[in-house]
């Protein structure tokens, strides 16, 4: 594996690649993390709620350090989101921007790339669900803020992420052996 790929995978499993100067050590840490990813872990999530009125020009939504700015007309800058004709259209365009799906340059700013830590999933005319890409408690630290009188998050961070109890490849007897539990 080359270093660029290792860095990518390390980020996906919440490892700080910069703390491993040796590629071999980083590769070992990545493999260990992949093998020990909780199979029943839960992803953190947060819901952005609209009052039903479209956000105003220059209102912002920030998710984990990435700020999306609502605009009545796109200026060409990355991370802008076209407000559109309604609150529902604004949320649809925000979803497209977060996921970097169809609409670059027309419903959201050119140069916007998919959010590295979350995806925008289910939305309605007045809500947008945002879910951490990785399961576990780390997603509970992803900040969610807004500057808008028409939009609000349910909490200051995503919530409900949980680490799993069993790991890929681990059996009940493995768990008992490592935890000291009796295998009855």
C-alpha positions in Angstrom: 0.0 0.0 0.0 1.3 3.5 -0.8 1.3 6.3 1.8 -1.5 8.3 0.2 -3.8 5.2 0.3 -2.8 4.5 3.9 -3.5 8.1 4.9 -7.0 7.8 3.3 -7.8 4.5 5.1 -6.4 5.8 8.3 -8.8 8.8 8.2 -11.7 6.4 7.6 -10.9 4.4 10.7 -10.1 7.5 12.9 -6.3 7.1 13.0 -4.0 10.1 12.9 -1.6 9.1 10.1 0.9 11.8 11.0 1.7 10.1 14.2 3.1 7.1 12.2 6.3 8.1 10.4 7.0 4.6 9.3 4.6 3.2 6.6 4.9 -0.3 7.9 3.7 0.8 11.4 0.8 2.8 9.9 -0.2 -0.2 7.8 -0.2 -2.4 10.9 -2.3 0.1 12.8 -4.8 0.5 9.8 -5.1 -3.3 9.5 -5.7 -3.6 13.2 -8.3 -0.9 13.2 -10.1 -2.4 10.2 -10.2 -5.9 11.9 -11.5 -4.4 15.1 -14.2 -2.2 13.8 -17.4 -2.8 15.8 -19.9 -4.6 13.7 -22.9 -3.4 15.7 -21.8 0.2 16.2 -24.2 3.0 15.6 -23.6 6.1 13.6 -24.2 9.5 15.2 -26.8 11.7 13.6 -28.4 15.2 13.8 -31.4 16.8 12.3 -31.5 20.3 10.9 -35.1 21.7 11.1 -36.6 24.5 9.1 -39.4 26.7 10.2 -40.9 26.2 6.7 -39.6 29.6 5.5 -36.5 29.6 3.3 -33.3 30.7 4.9 -32.1 34.2 4.2 -29.2 35.2 1.9 -25.9 34.5 3.8 -27.4 32.3 6.4 -25.0 29.5 7.3 -25.0 25.9 8.4 -21.7 24.4 9.8 -21.1 20.7 10.2 -17.8 19.6 11.6 -15.9 22.7 10.5 -17.4 22.9 7.0 -19.6 25.9 6.5 -22.4 26.0 3.9 -23.6 29.5 3.0 -27.1 29.9 1.6 -27.3 32.3 -1.4 -30.2 33.8 -3.5 -27.7 33.6 -6.4 -24.6 31.5 -6.5 -21.3 33.6 -6.9 -19.2 30.6 -8.0 -17.6 30.0 -4.6 -17.4 26.5 -3.2 -19.8 25.6 -0.3 -22.5 28.0 -1.4 -26.1 26.6 -1.5 -28.8 28.1 -3.7 -31.8 29.0 -1.6 -34.3 28.3 -4.4 -38.0 28.9 -4.2 -38.8 27.4 -0.8 -37.4 26.0 2.4 -37.8 22.5 0.9 -35.7 23.5 -2.1 -33.0 24.9 0.1 -32.8 21.7 2.1 -32.7 19.6 -1.1 -29.8 21.8 -2.3 -28.0 21.5 1.0 -28.3 17.7 0.8 -26.8 17.8 -2.7 -24.0 20.1 -1.5 -23.1 17.9 1.5 -23.0 14.8 -0.6 -21.6 16.5 -3.7 -24.2 14.9 -6.0 -25.8 16.4 -9.1 -26.2 20.2 -9.1 -22.6 21.5 -8.9 -22.6 25.1 -10.2 -26.4 25.2 -10.4 -27.8 24.3 -6.9 -24.6 24.5 -5.0 -21.2 26.1 -5.6 -18.7 24.8 -8.0 -15.7 23.3 -6.2 -17.8 22.0 -3.3 -16.7 18.4 -2.5 -18.5 15.7 -0.4 -18.3 16.3 3.3 -15.6 13.9 4.6 -17.3 13.2 7.9 -21.0 13.1 7.2 -23.6 12.3 4.6 -27.0 14.0 4.2 -29.6 11.3 4.1 -33.4 11.5 4.5 -35.0 14.9 4.2 -38.5 16.3 4.2 -39.9 19.7 3.4 -38.7 20.9 6.8 -36.0 18.6 8.0 -32.6 17.3 6.9 -31.0 14.3 8.6 -27.2 14.3 8.7 -25.4 11.0 9.6 -21.7 10.4 10.5 -19.9 8.3 7.9 -18.3 6.2 10.6 -20.1 4.4 13.3 -19.1 4.9 16.9 -18.9 7.6 19.6 -16.4 9.7 17.6 -19.3 11.0 15.5 -20.9 12.5 18.6 -18.1 15.2 18.6 -19.0 16.5 15.1 -20.3 20.0 15.7 -23.5 21.2 14.1 -24.3 24.9 14.2 -26.2 27.4 12.2 -26.6 31.2 11.8 -30.2 31.5 10.7 -33.5 32.5 12.1 -35.2 29.8 9.9 -33.0 26.8 10.6 -32.0 25.0 13.8 -30.2 21.9 14.9 -31.5 19.6 17.6 -28.2 19.8 19.4 -24.7 21.4 19.2 -23.2 18.2 18.0 -24.4 15.0 16.2 -25.6 12.5 18.8 -26.5 8.8 19.5 -23.3 7.3 18.0 -22.3 4.2 19.9 -19.4 1.8 19.8 -20.3 -1.8 19.2 -19.9 -4.7 21.6 -18.6 -7.5 19.3 -16.1 -7.0 16.6 -15.8 -8.5 13.1 -14.3 -11.9 13.4 -14.8 -12.1 17.2 -17.0 -14.9 18.6 -18.8 -15.2 21.9 -16.0 -17.6 23.1 -13.3 -15.1 22.0 -15.1 -12.5 24.0 -15.3 -14.7 27.1 -11.7 -15.7 26.8 -10.5 -12.1 26.6 -12.9 -10.7 29.2 -12.4 -13.5 31.7 -16.1 -14.5 31.4 -17.2 -18.0 31.9 -18.0 -19.9 28.8 -21.0 -21.9 30.1 
